Amino acid sequence: MSFKEIKVEDFNFDGYSLFGKRWPLLGAGTPSKYNAMTISWGQYGSLWGHMGGEKTVVVYVRPTRFTHDIIEESDYFSLSILPEKSRDALMYMGSHSGRDEDKIKKAGLTPCFISNTMYIEEAEVVLICQKLYKDQIKEENFIDKSIIDEQYPRRDFHTVYIAKIEKVLVKE
């Protein structure tokens, strides 16, 4: 199967479903060094543009993740949205490190490369995203301090990336 590109403005998806239920694979890198990881935190919306803003995503990656190093080296990353039948692969991708093994292959998935990043061939939809902004979540900025102990007991605060959706690929 192949993908066709649709206009970014024609892509509409519920942000809660995209991240909270579908768990996209965040991928980055080149054929010589790449990785992907399951994410369930993120936002999809509009920011920093004219006529309603650019379509953007916000993703969160802990600095301890292997994928973090690869995203830092690139201007692009992808979000691969897999079919529901891929839930086991998503679980595997979220619980194993690409530092230790070729977890993409072990999960039964296939890396592909486009626009200076990688994505997963088995996806139903792929978002190719260009980084626009990054920052580190900071302990001192929490208003609700209970989140720190609940989500960051090791104080491994996420890096936040805001990215413009440059391309949307849908499975034909």
DSSP file with accessible surface (Angstrom, degrees, kcal/mol):
  #  RESIDUE AA STRUCTURE BP1 BP2  ACC     N-H-->O    O-->H-N    N-H-->O    O-->H-N    TCO  KAPPA ALPHA  PHI   PSI    X-CA   Y-CA   Z-CA
    1    1 A M              0   0  177      0, 0.0     2,-0.2     0, 0.0   170,-0.0   0.000 360.0 360.0 360.0 150.7    0.0    0.0    0.0
    2    2 A S        -     0   0   64    170,-0.1   170,-3.0   168,-0.0     2,-0.3  -0.690 360.0-117.4-121.1 175.0    1.1    3.5   -0.6
    3    3 A F  E     -A  171   0A  37    168,-0.2     2,-0.4    -2,-0.2   168,-0.2  -0.801  14.7-155.0-110.8 151.8    0.3    6.9    0.8
    4    4 A K  E     -A  170   0A 107    166,-2.7   166,-2.8    -2,-0.3     2,-0.4  -0.958  21.5-122.6-121.1 147.7   -1.2   10.0   -0.8
    5    5 A E  E     -A  169   0A 113     -2,-0.4     2,-0.3   164,-0.2   164,-0.2  -0.724  26.8-169.2 -88.7 133.9   -0.6   13.5    0.5
    6    6 A I  E     -A  168   0A  42    162,-2.5   162,-0.8    -2,-0.4     2,-0.1  -0.815  36.8 -84.3-114.0 162.3   -3.6   15.6    1.4
    7    7 A K    >   -     0   0  131     -2,-0.3     3,-1.4     1,-0.1     4,-0.5  -0.424  32.7-130.6 -64.2 138.5   -3.7   19.3    2.2
    8    8 A V  G >  S+     0   0   26      1,-0.3     3,-1.8   158,-0.2    -1,-0.1   0.906 108.7  57.8 -57.1 -40.2   -2.8   20.1    5.7
    9    9 A E  G 3  S+     0   0  121      1,-0.3    -1,-0.3    46,-0.0    -2,-0.1   0.722 101.0  57.8 -67.9 -15.6   -5.9   22.2    6.0
   10   10 A D  G <  S+     0   0  101     -3,-1.4     2,-0.6   158,-0.0    -1,-0.3   0.551  84.3  96.6 -88.8  -7.9   -8.1   19.2    5.1
   11   11 A F    <   +     0   0   11     -3,-1.8     2,-0.4    -4,-0.5    -3,-0.0  -0.732  49.3 170.8 -85.2 120.4   -6.8   17.2    8.0
   12   12 A N        +     0   0  126     -2,-0.6     2,-0.3     2,-0.0    -3,-0.0  -0.995   3.7 158.0-132.1 128.1   -9.1   17.3   10.9
   13   13 A F        -     0   0   52     -2,-0.4     2,-0.5    31,-0.0    31,-0.0  -0.995  46.2-107.8-148.9 141.6   -8.7   15.1   14.0
   14   14 A D     >  -     0   0   94     -2,-0.3     4,-2.7     1,-0.2     5,-0.2  -0.608  27.6-145.9 -70.3 120.3   -9.9   15.3   17.5
   15   15 A G  H  > S+     0   0   19     -2,-0.5     4,-2.2    29,-0.2     5,-0.5   0.866  96.8  53.1 -59.3 -37.4   -6.7   16.1   19.6
   16   16 A Y  H  >>S+     0   0  153      1,-0.2     4,-2.1     2,-0.2     5,-0.8   0.946 112.6  44.1 -65.3 -43.0   -7.9   14.0   22.6
   17   17 A S  I  >>S+     0   0   32      3,-0.2     5,-2.6     1,-0.2     4,-0.9   0.910 110.4  56.5 -66.1 -41.0   -8.5   11.0   20.4
   18   18 A L  I  <5S+     0   0    0     -4,-2.7     5,-0.3     3,-0.2    -2,-0.2   0.941 127.1  14.6 -56.9 -48.8   -5.2   11.5   18.5
   19   19 A F  I  X5S+     0   0    4     -4,-2.2     4,-0.5     3,-0.2    -2,-0.2   0.904 129.5  45.4 -95.6 -48.4   -3.1   11.4   21.7
   20   20 A G  I  <5S+     0   0   28     -4,-2.1    -3,-0.2    -5,-0.5    -2,-0.1   0.786 130.5  16.3 -72.5 -27.2   -5.2   10.0   24.5
   21   21 A K  I  <<S+     0   0  117     -4,-0.9    -3,-0.2    -5,-0.8    -4,-0.1   0.755 127.6  43.1-114.6 -39.3   -6.7    7.1   22.6
   22   22 A R  T  4<S-     0   0   50     -5,-2.6    60,-0.3    -6,-0.2    -3,-0.2   0.744  81.3-152.4 -85.9 -26.2   -4.7    6.4   19.4
   23   23 A W     <  -     0   0   66     -4,-0.5    59,-0.2    -5,-0.3    17,-0.2   0.976  16.0-146.5  53.9  74.4   -1.2    6.7   20.8
   24   24 A P        -     0   0    0      0, 0.0    15,-2.3     0, 0.0     2,-0.6  -0.237  12.7-114.1 -65.9 160.2    0.8    7.8   17.8
   25   25 A L  E     -CB  38  80A   0     55,-2.6    55,-2.6    13,-0.2     2,-0.7  -0.869  23.2-146.3 -94.4 122.7    4.4    6.8   17.2
   26   26 A L  E     -CB  37  79A   0     11,-3.3    11,-1.9    -2,-0.6     2,-0.3  -0.829  26.1-176.7 -88.9 117.1    6.7    9.8   17.4
   27   27 A G  E     +CB  36  78A   1     51,-2.2    51,-2.7    -2,-0.7     2,-0.3  -0.888  11.4 161.6-120.0 151.6    9.5    9.1   14.9
   28   28 A A  E     +C   35   0A   0      7,-2.1     7,-2.0    -2,-0.3     2,-0.2  -0.984  26.5  58.2-158.5 158.9   12.7   11.0   14.0
   29   29 A G  E     -C   34   0A   5     87,-0.4     5,-0.3    47,-0.4    -2,-0.0  -0.587  63.9 -79.0 119.1-176.2   16.0   10.5   12.4
   30   30 A T  E >   -C   33   0A  64      3,-2.2     3,-1.2    -2,-0.2    88,-0.1  -0.701  52.5 -88.8-119.5 170.6   17.8    9.4    9.2
   31   31 A P  T 3  S+     0   0   92      0, 0.0     3,-0.2     0, 0.0    87,-0.0   0.798 128.0  51.8 -55.8 -24.5   18.5    6.0    7.8
   32   32 A S  T 3  S+     0   0  112      1,-0.3     2,-0.3     0, 0.0    -3,-0.0   0.747 127.4  12.2 -85.0 -22.1   21.8    5.9    9.7
   33   33 A K  E <  S+C   30   0A  77     -3,-1.2    -3,-2.2     2,-0.0     2,-0.3  -0.827  81.0 135.9-157.4 113.6   20.2    6.8   13.1
   34   34 A Y  E     +C   29   0A  58     -2,-0.3     2,-0.3    -5,-0.3    -5,-0.2  -0.960  17.1 174.5-151.9 166.4   16.5    6.8   13.9
   35   35 A N  E     -C   28   0A   8     -7,-2.0    -7,-2.1    -2,-0.3     2,-0.3  -0.973  12.3-152.5-165.4 166.3   14.0    5.7   16.5
   36   36 A A  E     -C   27   0A   0     -2,-0.3     2,-0.3    -9,-0.2    -9,-0.2  -0.978   9.8-171.3-144.2 154.0   10.3    5.9   17.3
   37   37 A M  E     -C   26   0A   8    -11,-1.9   -11,-3.3    -2,-0.3     2,-0.3  -0.991  28.8-108.0-145.7 150.0    8.3    5.9   20.6
   38   38 A T  E     -C   25   0A  19     55,-0.4     2,-0.4    -2,-0.3   -13,-0.2  -0.604  36.7-170.6 -76.3 136.1    4.7    5.7   21.6
   39   39 A I        +     0   0    9    -15,-2.3     3,-0.1    -2,-0.3    22,-0.1  -0.969  24.5 172.8-127.7 148.0    3.3    8.9   23.0
   40   40 A S        +     0   0   56     -2,-0.4     2,-0.5   -17,-0.2    -1,-0.1   0.303  64.3  78.6-131.4   3.8    0.0    9.6   24.7
   41   41 A W        +     0   0   95     19,-0.2    19,-0.6     2,-0.0     2,-0.3  -0.951  63.2  97.0-111.9 133.2    0.5   13.1   25.8
   42   42 A G  E     -D   59   0A  12     -2,-0.5     2,-0.3    17,-0.2    17,-0.2  -0.923  51.7-121.8 168.3 171.1    0.1   15.9   23.2
   43   43 A Q  E     -D   58   0A  92     15,-1.9    15,-2.4    -2,-0.3     2,-0.4  -0.971  10.3-160.2-134.9 151.7   -2.1   18.6   21.7
   44   44 A Y  E     +D   57   0A  40     -2,-0.3     2,-0.3    13,-0.2   -29,-0.2  -0.998  43.3  92.9-130.6 129.4   -3.3   19.3   18.2
   45   45 A G  E     -D   56   0A  32     11,-2.7    11,-2.7    -2,-0.4     2,-0.4  -0.838  66.7 -52.3-175.9-141.4   -4.5   22.7   17.2
   46   46 A S  E     +D   55   0A  69      9,-0.3     2,-0.3    -2,-0.3     9,-0.2  -0.983  47.6 155.1-136.0 136.1   -3.7   26.0   15.7
   47   47 A L  E     +D   54   0A  57      7,-2.0     7,-1.5    -2,-0.4     3,-0.1  -0.976  51.6   6.0-161.5 144.7   -0.9   28.5   16.6
   48   48 A W  S    S+     0   0  147     -2,-0.3     2,-0.3     5,-0.2     5,-0.1   0.808  91.8  97.4  57.0  45.7    1.2   31.4   15.3
   49   49 A G  S    S-     0   0   30      5,-0.1     3,-0.3    -3,-0.0     2,-0.2  -0.890  70.8 -94.2-147.7 179.9   -0.3   32.0   11.8
   50   50 A H  S >  S+     0   0  177     -2,-0.3     3,-0.7     1,-0.2    -3,-0.1  -0.591  97.6  23.2 -94.3 160.0   -2.6   34.1    9.9
   51   51 A M  T 3  S-     0   0  195      1,-0.3    -1,-0.2    -2,-0.2     0, 0.0   0.925 147.9 -23.8  53.9  48.0   -6.3   33.3    9.2
   52   52 A G  T 3  S-     0   0   63     -3,-0.3    -1,-0.3    -6,-0.0    -2,-0.1   0.382 109.3 -93.7 102.9  -6.9   -6.7   30.9   12.1
   53   53 A G    <   -     0   0   23     -3,-0.7    -5,-0.2    -7,-0.1     2,-0.2   0.011  51.1 -55.5  91.4 163.1   -3.1   29.9   12.6
   54   54 A E  E     -D   47   0A  73     -7,-1.5    -7,-2.0     1,-0.1     2,-0.5  -0.517  57.3-107.1 -72.9 147.1   -0.8   27.1   11.5
   55   55 A K  E     +D   46   0A  41    110,-0.2   110,-2.8    -9,-0.2     2,-0.3  -0.676  56.1 174.5 -74.4 123.8   -1.9   23.6   12.2
   56   56 A T  E     -DE  45 164A   5    -11,-2.7   -11,-2.7    -2,-0.5     2,-0.3  -0.883  28.5-151.3-132.5 161.9    0.4   22.5   15.0
   57   57 A V  E     -DE  44 163A   0    106,-2.2   106,-2.6    -2,-0.3     2,-0.4  -0.948   8.1-151.5-127.1 152.3    1.1   19.7   17.4
   58   58 A V  E     -DE  43 162A  24    -15,-2.4   -15,-1.9    -2,-0.3     2,-0.3  -0.998  20.7-179.8-121.8 125.4    2.7   19.9   20.8
   59   59 A V  E     -DE  42 161A   0    102,-2.3   102,-2.7    -2,-0.4     2,-0.4  -0.901  17.1-144.2-126.5 158.3    4.6   16.8   22.0
   60   60 A Y  E     + E   0 160A  51    -19,-0.6     2,-0.4    -2,-0.3   100,-0.2  -0.983  16.9 178.0-127.6 127.6    6.4   15.9   25.2
   61   61 A V  E     - E   0 159A   0     98,-2.3    98,-3.0    -2,-0.4   -22,-0.0  -0.992  26.6-129.3-134.8 126.2    9.6   13.8   25.3
   62   62 A R    >   -     0   0   49     -2,-0.4     3,-2.1    96,-0.3     6,-0.3  -0.500  21.4-127.1 -69.7 140.4   11.6   13.0   28.5
   63   63 A P  T 3  S+     0   0   47      0, 0.0    -1,-0.1     0, 0.0     6,-0.1   0.719 106.9  66.0 -61.3 -18.9   15.3   13.7   28.0
   64   64 A T  T 3  S+     0   0   79     92,-0.1     2,-0.2     4,-0.1    -2,-0.0   0.622  81.3  98.5 -78.2 -12.4   16.1   10.2   29.2
   65   65 A R  S X> S-     0   0   67     -3,-2.1     4,-0.9     1,-0.1     3,-0.8  -0.550  75.9-134.1 -80.1 141.1   14.4    8.7   26.1
   66   66 A F  H >> S+     0   0   37      1,-0.3     4,-1.3    -2,-0.2     3,-0.5   0.885 107.1  60.2 -58.5 -38.3   16.6    7.6   23.1
   67   67 A T  H 3> S+     0   0    0      1,-0.2     4,-2.8     2,-0.2    -1,-0.3   0.842  93.7  66.0 -61.3 -31.3   14.2    9.4   20.8
   68   68 A H  H <> S+     0   0   18     -3,-0.8     4,-2.3    -6,-0.3    -1,-0.2   0.926  99.5  50.0 -57.1 -47.2   14.9   12.7   22.6
   69   69 A D  H <X S+     0   0   62     -4,-0.9     4,-0.9    -3,-0.5    -1,-0.2   0.899 112.4  47.6 -59.2 -40.4   18.6   12.7   21.4
   70   70 A I  H >< S+     0   0    2     -4,-1.3     3,-0.6     2,-0.2     4,-0.3   0.914 110.3  50.5 -71.8 -40.6   17.5   12.1   17.8
   71   71 A I  H >< S+     0   0    0     -4,-2.8     3,-1.6     1,-0.2    -1,-0.2   0.898 105.5  57.9 -62.6 -38.1   14.8   14.8   17.8
   72   72 A E  H 3< S+     0   0   66     -4,-2.3    -1,-0.2     1,-0.3    -2,-0.2   0.814 105.0  51.2 -60.9 -29.4   17.3   17.2   19.2
   73   73 A E  T << S+     0   0  130     -4,-0.9     2,-0.3    -3,-0.6    -1,-0.3   0.450 108.6  61.6 -86.7  -1.0   19.5   16.6   16.1
   74   74 A S    <   -     0   0   17     -3,-1.6    43,-0.1    -4,-0.3    42,-0.0  -0.877  63.6-146.8-129.6 157.6   16.7   17.2   13.6
   75   75 A D  S    S+     0   0  110     -2,-0.3    56,-2.9    41,-0.2     2,-0.3   0.503  87.0  51.7 -93.1  -8.6   14.4   19.9   12.5
   76   76 A Y  E     + F   0 130A  37     40,-0.4   -47,-0.4    54,-0.2     2,-0.3  -0.908  53.3 171.7-129.3 155.7   11.6   17.4   11.7
   77   77 A F  E     - F   0 129A   0     52,-2.2    52,-3.2    -2,-0.3     2,-0.3  -0.932  20.7-134.2-148.4 170.0    9.7   14.5   13.3
   78   78 A S  E     -BF  27 128A   0    -51,-2.7   -51,-2.2    -2,-0.3     2,-0.5  -0.899   3.6-148.0-124.3 158.5    6.7   12.4   12.4
   79   79 A L  E     -BF  26 127A   0     48,-2.2    48,-2.7    -2,-0.3     2,-0.6  -0.987  17.6-163.8-122.0 114.5    3.6   11.2   14.1
   80   80 A S  E     -BF  25 126A   1    -55,-2.6   -55,-2.6    -2,-0.5     2,-0.7  -0.909   4.6-156.2-102.0 119.7    2.5    7.8   12.7
   81   81 A I  E     - F   0 125A   1     44,-3.3    43,-3.4    -2,-0.6    44,-1.4  -0.866  15.8-161.6 -99.9 110.1   -1.1    6.9   13.6
   82   82 A L        -     0   0    1     -2,-0.7    41,-0.2   -60,-0.3    40,-0.0  -0.499  24.4 -94.8 -90.7 159.6   -1.5    3.1   13.4
   83   83 A P    >   -     0   0   17      0, 0.0     3,-2.3     0, 0.0    -1,-0.1  -0.298  39.5-106.2 -67.9 158.5   -4.7    1.1   13.1
   84   84 A E  G >  S+     0   0  115      1,-0.3     3,-1.7     2,-0.2    -2,-0.1   0.826 117.2  68.8 -56.2 -32.7   -6.3   -0.2   16.3
   85   85 A K  G 3  S+     0   0  189      1,-0.3     3,-0.4     2,-0.1    -1,-0.3   0.650  89.3  67.0 -63.9 -10.0   -5.1   -3.7   15.5
   86   86 A S  G <>  +     0   0   18     -3,-2.3     4,-2.3     1,-0.2     3,-0.3   0.220  62.7 114.6 -93.3  13.8   -1.5   -2.5   16.1
   87   87 A R  H <> S+     0   0   52     -3,-1.7     4,-2.4     1,-0.2    -1,-0.2   0.881  74.2  53.4 -56.2 -39.9   -2.1   -1.9   19.9
   88   88 A D  H  > S+     0   0  139     -3,-0.4     4,-2.3     1,-0.2    -1,-0.2   0.920 109.3  48.7 -62.7 -41.3    0.4   -4.6   20.9
   89   89 A A  H  > S+     0   0   14     -3,-0.3     4,-2.9     1,-0.2    -2,-0.2   0.912 110.7  51.0 -64.1 -40.1    3.1   -3.0   18.7
   90   90 A L  H  X S+     0   0    4     -4,-2.3     4,-1.5     2,-0.2   -52,-0.2   0.901 109.4  50.4 -63.8 -40.6    2.3    0.4   20.3
   91   91 A M  H  X S+     0   0  102     -4,-2.4     4,-0.7    -5,-0.2    -1,-0.2   0.922 112.5  47.2 -62.2 -44.2    2.6   -1.1   23.8
   92   92 A Y  H >X S+     0   0   55     -4,-2.3     3,-1.1     1,-0.2     4,-0.9   0.934 110.2  52.0 -62.8 -45.8    6.0   -2.7   22.8
   93   93 A M  H 3< S+     0   0    0     -4,-2.9   -55,-0.4     1,-0.3    -1,-0.2   0.787 111.2  48.6 -63.5 -26.9    7.2    0.6   21.3
   94   94 A G  H 3< S+     0   0   32     -4,-1.5    -1,-0.3   -57,-0.2    -2,-0.2   0.574 115.2  42.7 -88.9  -9.0    6.3    2.5   24.5
   95   95 A S  H << S+     0   0   83     -3,-1.1     2,-0.3    -4,-0.7    -2,-0.2   0.380 105.5  62.8-121.1   4.9    8.0    0.0   26.9
   96   96 A H  S  < S-     0   0   71     -4,-0.9     2,-0.4    -3,-0.1     7,-0.0  -0.946  74.3-123.3-130.1 154.0   11.3   -0.8   25.2
   97   97 A S    >>  -     0   0   32     -2,-0.3     3,-1.0     1,-0.1     4,-0.8  -0.780   3.6-147.1-101.3 138.0   14.3    1.4   24.3
   98   98 A G  T 34 S+     0   0   15     -2,-0.4    -1,-0.1     1,-0.2   -64,-0.1   0.584  98.2  70.7 -72.3 -11.7   15.8    1.8   20.8
   99   99 A R  T 34 S+     0   0  122      1,-0.2    -1,-0.2     3,-0.1     3,-0.1   0.824 105.0  38.7 -67.2 -33.2   19.1    2.1   22.5
  100  100 A D  T <4 S-     0   0  134     -3,-1.0     2,-0.3     1,-0.2    -2,-0.2   0.626 128.2  -7.5 -95.2 -19.8   19.1   -1.6   23.4
  101  101 A E  S  < S-     0   0   46     -4,-0.8     2,-1.7    -5,-0.0     3,-0.2  -0.976  77.6 -85.0-164.2 169.3   17.5   -3.2   20.3
  102  102 A D     >  +     0   0   79     -2,-0.3     4,-2.3     1,-0.2     5,-0.2  -0.659  52.1 172.5 -84.8  80.9   15.9   -2.6   17.0
  103  103 A K  H  >  +     0   0    2     -2,-1.7     4,-1.9     1,-0.2    -1,-0.2   0.797  69.2  61.2 -68.6 -25.7   12.5   -2.2   18.7
  104  104 A I  H  4>S+     0   0    2      2,-0.2     5,-2.5     1,-0.2    -1,-0.2   0.964 109.8  41.2 -63.8 -48.1   10.8   -1.1   15.5
  105  105 A K  H >45S+     0   0  156      1,-0.2     3,-1.9     3,-0.2    -2,-0.2   0.925 113.4  53.5 -64.2 -43.5   11.7   -4.4   13.8
  106  106 A K  H 3<5S+     0   0  140     -4,-2.3    -1,-0.2     1,-0.3    -2,-0.2   0.813 105.8  54.3 -63.1 -28.3   10.9   -6.4   16.9
  107  107 A A  T 3<5S-     0   0   18     -4,-1.9    -1,-0.3    -5,-0.2    -2,-0.2   0.463 120.5-111.0 -82.6  -1.3    7.4   -4.8   17.0
  108  108 A G  T < 5S+     0   0   57     -3,-1.9     2,-0.2     1,-0.3    -3,-0.2   0.745  75.0 131.0  79.5  25.6    6.8   -5.9   13.5
  109  109 A L      < -     0   0   13     -5,-2.5    -1,-0.3    -6,-0.2    -2,-0.1  -0.683  50.1-135.0-112.3 165.1    6.9   -2.4   12.0
  110  110 A T        -     0   0   53     -2,-0.2    11,-2.8    -3,-0.1    12,-0.3  -0.970  12.8-138.9-125.8 122.0    8.8   -0.9    9.1
  111  111 A P  E     -H  120   0B  35      0, 0.0     2,-0.3     0, 0.0     9,-0.2  -0.562  22.4-178.2 -78.1 141.5   10.7    2.4    9.1
  112  112 A C  E     -H  119   0B  24      7,-2.6     7,-2.5    -2,-0.2     2,-0.4  -0.918  15.5-136.1-130.7 162.4   10.4    4.7    6.1
  113  113 A F  E     +H  118   0B  75     -2,-0.3     2,-0.3     5,-0.2     5,-0.2  -0.963  30.5 147.3-132.1 136.1   12.0    8.1    5.4
  114  114 A I  E >   +H  117   0B  49      3,-2.4     3,-1.6    -2,-0.4    -2,-0.1  -0.963  64.6   7.9-158.8 147.3   10.7   11.4    4.0
  115  115 A S  T 3  S-     0   0   35     -2,-0.3     3,-0.1     1,-0.3    -1,-0.0   0.850 128.8 -53.4  47.5  45.6   11.4   15.1    4.5
  116  116 A N  T 3  S+     0   0  120      1,-0.2   -87,-0.4   -88,-0.0   -40,-0.4   0.791 123.7  75.8  64.4  28.7   14.4   14.5    6.7
  117  117 A T  E <  S-H  114   0B   1     -3,-1.6    -3,-2.4   -89,-0.1     2,-0.3  -0.937  73.3-112.4-153.4 176.9   12.6   12.2    9.2
  118  118 A M  E     +H  113   0B   0     -2,-0.3     2,-0.3    -5,-0.2    -5,-0.2  -0.837  25.8 177.6-116.5 155.2   11.3    8.7    9.6
  119  119 A Y  E     -H  112   0B  30     -7,-2.5    -7,-2.6    -2,-0.3     2,-0.5  -0.891  35.4 -95.3-143.2 176.0    7.8    7.4    9.8
  120  120 A I  E >   -H  111   0B   1     -2,-0.3     3,-1.7    -9,-0.2   -39,-0.1  -0.859  19.7-148.6-104.6 124.2    6.1    3.9   10.1
  121  121 A E  T 3  S+     0   0   78    -11,-2.8    -1,-0.1    -2,-0.5   -12,-0.0   0.803  94.8  61.9 -59.6 -32.2    4.9    2.3    6.9
  122  122 A E  T 3  S+     0   0   56    -12,-0.3    -1,-0.3   -42,-0.0   -36,-0.1   0.508  81.0 117.2 -77.4   0.0    2.0    0.5    8.7
  123  123 A A    <   -     0   0    1     -3,-1.7   -41,-0.3   -41,-0.2     3,-0.1  -0.243  58.4-151.0 -66.5 153.4    0.4    3.8    9.7
  124  124 A E  S    S+     0   0   81    -43,-3.4    47,-2.5     1,-0.4     2,-0.3   0.765  88.4  16.2 -86.3 -36.4   -3.0    4.9    8.5
  125  125 A V  E     -FG  81 170A  22    -44,-1.4   -44,-3.3    45,-0.2     2,-0.4  -0.995  68.2-164.1-138.9 140.8   -2.1    8.5    8.7
  126  126 A V  E     -FG  80 169A   0     43,-2.7    43,-2.8    -2,-0.3     2,-0.5  -0.997   4.2-159.7-128.3 130.3    1.3   10.2    9.0
  127  127 A L  E     -FG  79 168A   0    -48,-2.7   -48,-2.2    -2,-0.4     2,-0.6  -0.947   7.2-154.9-106.1 124.5    2.0   13.8   10.1
  128  128 A I  E     -FG  78 167A   0     39,-2.6    38,-3.0    -2,-0.5    39,-1.6  -0.907  21.5-166.9 -99.3 121.4    5.3   15.3    9.0
  129  129 A C  E     -FG  77 165A   0    -52,-3.2   -52,-2.2    -2,-0.6     2,-0.5  -0.919  18.6-150.6-121.9 135.5    6.1   18.0   11.5
  130  130 A Q  E     -FG  76 164A  56     34,-2.7    34,-2.6    -2,-0.4   -54,-0.2  -0.896  30.1-118.6-102.6 126.0    8.7   20.8   11.5
  131  131 A K  E     + G   0 163A  42    -56,-2.9    32,-0.3    -2,-0.5     3,-0.1  -0.373  37.4 167.6 -64.3 135.7    9.9   22.0   14.9
  132  132 A L  E     +     0   0A  77     30,-3.2     2,-0.3     1,-0.4    31,-0.2   0.620  63.1   4.4-114.8 -30.9    9.1   25.6   15.7
  133  133 A Y  E     - G   0 162A 108     29,-1.8    29,-2.6     2,-0.0    -1,-0.4  -0.993  55.1-173.6-157.7 147.9    9.8   25.9   19.4
  134  134 A K  E     + G   0 161A 102     -2,-0.3     2,-0.3    27,-0.2    27,-0.2  -0.991   9.5 162.5-145.6 154.3   11.1   23.9   22.4
  135  135 A D  E     - G   0 160A  65     25,-1.7    25,-3.6    -2,-0.3     2,-0.4  -0.968  35.0-109.8-159.0 165.2   11.4   24.4   26.1
  136  136 A Q  E     - G   0 159A  71     -2,-0.3     2,-0.2    23,-0.2    23,-0.2  -0.850  31.9-116.7-102.0 134.4   11.9   22.3   29.2
  137  137 A I        -     0   0   39     21,-2.8     2,-0.4    -2,-0.4    20,-0.1  -0.563  37.8-147.7 -64.1 134.2    9.1   21.9   31.7
  138  138 A K    >   -     0   0   66     -2,-0.2     3,-1.5     1,-0.1     4,-0.3  -0.921  16.1-140.7-116.9 133.3   10.4   23.5   34.9
  139  139 A E  G >  S+     0   0   75     -2,-0.4     3,-1.6     1,-0.3    -1,-0.1   0.881 102.2  57.6 -55.6 -41.5    9.7   22.4   38.4
  140  140 A E  G 3  S+     0   0  132      1,-0.3    -1,-0.3    -3,-0.1     5,-0.0   0.669  98.5  61.7 -69.1 -13.6    9.4   26.0   39.7
  141  141 A N  G <  S+     0   0  109     -3,-1.5     2,-0.3     2,-0.0    -1,-0.3   0.513  75.3 111.0 -92.0  -3.7    6.6   26.8   37.1
  142  142 A F    <   -     0   0   32     -3,-1.6     3,-0.2    -4,-0.3    -3,-0.0  -0.557  42.0-175.6 -72.4 128.6    4.1   24.3   38.5
  143  143 A I  S    S+     0   0  169     -2,-0.3     2,-1.1     1,-0.2    -1,-0.2   0.867  84.2  51.8 -84.6 -46.2    1.1   25.9   40.1
  144  144 A D  S >  S-     0   0   86      1,-0.2     3,-1.4     2,-0.0     4,-0.4  -0.780  73.8-172.8 -91.1  96.1   -0.3   22.5   41.2
  145  145 A K  T >> S+     0   0  112     -2,-1.1     3,-0.9     1,-0.3     4,-0.8   0.696  73.1  76.7 -67.2 -17.6    2.8   21.0   42.9
  146  146 A S  H 3> S+     0   0   52      1,-0.2     4,-1.8     2,-0.2    -1,-0.3   0.802  83.9  66.1 -65.6 -24.7    1.1   17.6   43.3
  147  147 A I  H <>>S+     0   0   56     -3,-1.4     4,-3.2     1,-0.2     5,-0.6   0.870  92.1  63.2 -63.2 -33.4    1.7   16.9   39.6
  148  148 A I  H <>5S+     0   0    8     -3,-0.9     4,-2.6    -4,-0.4     7,-0.3   0.953 108.6  36.9 -59.1 -53.4    5.5   16.9   40.3
  149  149 A D  H  <5S+     0   0  107     -4,-0.8    -1,-0.2     1,-0.2    -2,-0.2   0.853 120.0  49.6 -70.6 -30.8    5.4   13.9   42.6
  150  150 A E  H  <5S+     0   0  128     -4,-1.8    -2,-0.2     2,-0.1    -1,-0.2   0.921 129.5  16.6 -71.5 -45.2    2.7   12.1   40.6
  151  151 A Q  H  <5S+     0   0   73     -4,-3.2    -3,-0.2    -5,-0.2    -2,-0.2   0.664 133.4  35.9-104.9 -21.3    4.3   12.5   37.2
  152  152 A Y    ><< +     0   0    7     -4,-2.6     3,-1.9    -5,-0.6    -1,-0.2  -0.338  55.9 147.1-133.4  54.4    8.0   13.4   37.9
  153  153 A P  T 3  S+     0   0   90      0, 0.0    -1,-0.1     0, 0.0    -4,-0.1   0.831  86.0  44.7 -62.3 -25.3    9.2   11.5   40.9
  154  154 A R  T 3  S-     0   0  197     -3,-0.1     3,-0.1     2,-0.1    -5,-0.1   0.330 112.4-121.8 -95.8   4.2   12.7   11.3   39.3
  155  155 A R    <   +     0   0   97     -3,-1.9     2,-1.2    -7,-0.3   -16,-0.1   0.815  61.8 148.4  58.2  35.2   12.5   15.0   38.3
  156  156 A D        -     0   0   18    -94,-0.0    -1,-0.2   -93,-0.0   -92,-0.1  -0.561  32.2-166.2 -97.2  69.4   13.0   14.0   34.6
  157  157 A F        -     0   0   22     -2,-1.2   -96,-0.0   -20,-0.1    -5,-0.0  -0.301  18.9-109.0 -65.6 138.6   10.9   16.8   33.2
  158  158 A H        -     0   0   14    -96,-0.2   -21,-2.8   -22,-0.1     2,-0.4  -0.222  17.1-125.7 -64.1 151.6    9.8   16.6   29.6
  159  159 A T  E     -EG  61 136A   2    -98,-3.0   -98,-2.3   -23,-0.2     2,-0.5  -0.840  28.2-141.2 -89.3 135.1   11.1   18.7   26.7
  160  160 A V  E     -EG  60 135A  24    -25,-3.6   -25,-1.7    -2,-0.4     2,-0.5  -0.879  16.5-168.1-102.3 128.0    8.1   20.4   25.0
  161  161 A Y  E     -EG  59 134A   0   -102,-2.7  -102,-2.3    -2,-0.5     2,-0.5  -0.979   7.2-164.1-118.0 127.6    8.2   20.6   21.2
  162  162 A I  E     +EG  58 133A  22    -29,-2.6   -30,-3.2    -2,-0.5   -29,-1.8  -0.942  21.4 178.9-105.2 129.3    5.7   22.8   19.2
  163  163 A A  E     -EG  57 131A   0   -106,-2.6  -106,-2.2    -2,-0.5     2,-0.4  -0.980  29.3-124.9-136.9 147.0    5.8   21.9   15.6
  164  164 A K  E     -EG  56 130A  60    -34,-2.6   -34,-2.7    -2,-0.4     2,-0.8  -0.703  30.1-122.9 -84.7 134.1    4.0   22.9   12.4
  165  165 A I  E     + G   0 129A   4   -110,-2.8   -36,-0.2    -2,-0.4  -110,-0.2  -0.724  36.3 173.0 -78.4 112.7    2.3   20.1   10.5
  166  166 A E  E     +     0   0A  58    -38,-3.0     2,-0.3    -2,-0.8  -158,-0.2   0.791  60.7  15.9 -91.4 -36.4    4.0   20.3    7.1
  167  167 A K  E     - G   0 128A  52    -39,-1.6   -39,-2.6  -160,-0.1     2,-0.5  -0.996  55.8-158.2-140.4 147.2    2.6   17.2    5.4
  168  168 A V  E     -AG   6 127A   0   -162,-0.8  -162,-2.5    -2,-0.3     2,-0.4  -0.995  13.6-169.9-124.9 122.9   -0.3   14.8    6.0
  169  169 A L  E     -AG   5 126A  11    -43,-2.8   -43,-2.7    -2,-0.5     2,-0.4  -0.944   2.1-168.5-113.3 131.8    0.0   11.4    4.3
  170  170 A V  E     -AG   4 125A  28   -166,-2.8  -166,-2.7    -2,-0.4   -45,-0.2  -0.952  29.3-106.6-121.4 143.3   -3.0    9.0    4.3
  171  171 A K  E      A    3   0A  54    -47,-2.5  -168,-0.2    -2,-0.4   -47,-0.1  -0.425 360.0 360.0 -66.4 133.8   -3.0    5.3    3.4
  172  172 A E              0   0  128   -170,-3.0  -170,-0.1    -2,-0.1    -1,-0.1  -0.555 360.0 360.0 -85.5 360.0   -4.5    4.7    0.0
